[in-house]
Amino acid sequence: MVSTLRHPQSFFTTAPQPCPYLPGRLERKVIADLAVPDADALHSRLSRVGFRRSHTLAYAPVCETCAACIPIRIPVAQFTPDRTQRRTVRHNADLAACIIPPTATQEQYDLFARYQDTRHAEGDMADMNAAEYRSMVEDTTVQTMLVEFRTPAHQLMAVSLVDRLEDGLSAVYSFYEPDAPQRSLGSFAILSLIKETEQLGLPYLYLGYWIRQSPKMAYKARYHPAEILSHGTWHTLDTANPPADDPRTFE
């Protein structure tokens, strides 16, 4: 079934700006305001057709000369971890996950800042101050939660910002302790969210955009089977024969 959006007057586009993932390219987004009645229902509908949330806005790429950003989700009931992913779960068996309201803390921000300095020093988020971090976490009009991962000594090791949708969970952003590479905490956070999604009886974990050409975003295809949105429909990603483009339209 092809998913489409009605009422195009509810959306607006941004001006072209440098792409944060592919050097030398420009990105442009279509934006929808989520500060509306029934925001959760709108958010769920938009997520099913490839939008993501940032603060109180939903967005999707509408770049004129590039369609590298492809929405990706995991059908959690069919997910089967590979050997590396099973090992990651074992290595982090000591961590406890706690779901809390979307309230920012200094402890979270300190971890976030260390993570940005180590892993994404050249990225757009590297210079975020504590107030901007708080805005990222707390400025939401939809069902949002934080998942904190802690050691038995209560050390904060990872945090995931997550939205609840009608048909799943949406992983908005995760960050983790950069000085523990042996734990593969980024992968562990996704594996934990897959488990949480299934326990909630929801079918999908939405992971945002898969960008095959970007080392920062290509990893999402490691979770099998993944589904991608292409030509307006969700279908299983064939990593051996990935789509050449994704001519999405919003009606």
WORAQUI-V631113 format. One record per helix or strand. SS is the DSSP state (2 for helix, 1 for strand). FROM is the first residue (numbers start at 0). TO is the last residue. If there is no record, write none. Layout:
BEGIN
ss: {SS SS}
from: {FROM FROM}
to: {TO TO}
END
This chain:
BEGIN
ss: {2 1 1 1 1 2 1 1 1 2 2 1 2 2 1 1 1 2 2 1 2 1 1 2}
from: {7 10 16 25 28 38 51 56 69 75 82 95 105 129 143 155 167 180 184 203 217 225 232 238}
to: {9 12 17 26 32 47 53 60 74 77 90 100 118 137 149 164 175 182 198 209 221 229 235 240}
END
